[in-house]
Amino acid sequence: MPIDFSKPSKKALAYAIPFAEQFGAKITLLFVVEPVVTPDLGFFPLAMEDDRVIEGATARLNSLCKQAGLDPNLLDQTLVRHGSASHEIVDAARSLKIDLIIVPTRGYSGLKHILLGSTAERLVRHAPCPVLVVRGREHEFV
């Protein structure tokens, strides 16, 4: 399950936990460190050392698991990857043989959607498994 520590991704995690409990599944949490984009220089990786980025993200993932009340028996693993979020999520789903991706949507519309695109939309098109998209403004399902 992709996590970016935002309120929508925490809501998606709240959906993932009962799914895992219901079906006897394990949850894999994935955080993707995306490259920084500048108009004059293009793409370049963050200047921080990779080890520090991975260590910080891993600590935040572990803290999030505790905050969400995630039973350690339901957690398969936490991963931190570098690159484009949609590409890394699809690649992880393929290589780990993931059965379901639960992802939040930001609900961008208009020009913002055209400029930024939608990770959830790209996942629905390219993922090797079903994708459950959790909308932030809908009624609670779980």
Steps between C-alpha positions, in 0.01 A plus 500: 500500500651835399532750785603866488398584860217728382151489648362320189769231517426446869133454407603242238699317769187500716331312213792260452507378860148344505560355151813326627319376811199376301702310240797388709732716291816693578558871434808635327550874546696685232632856513648643181754783509441690179771705327481878526395682184631847412412690183861582412679180604236231443491194725763430760500286814476652842831629633464306825689178536295197401560326833362798693192522279432128533559506876267799550224356281526160667470661844191693385346181357556318830350792693199506267440130560486563874272805461262304275489210747630260236548155651866402433372160381321675211811685384706314241762771440571868457688618192656827389575550130629786286342614173162579350226397743278327245791316337645382832160387632428300183851351505466401867157346436645289218818391676329425832195338336263734683130397487339841556617861511303737723578859412352839586398760247558870544199598294684746276287652227540741213842649427663353811401148384634567150833632632555255785316196370381235737708224651179308575391530138835372371486209746154400382630491141835326559488293820523121466224456761171663602520853643259626764488880491391662827346841458541749780156656483286189487317336789692257715484144376684328784 
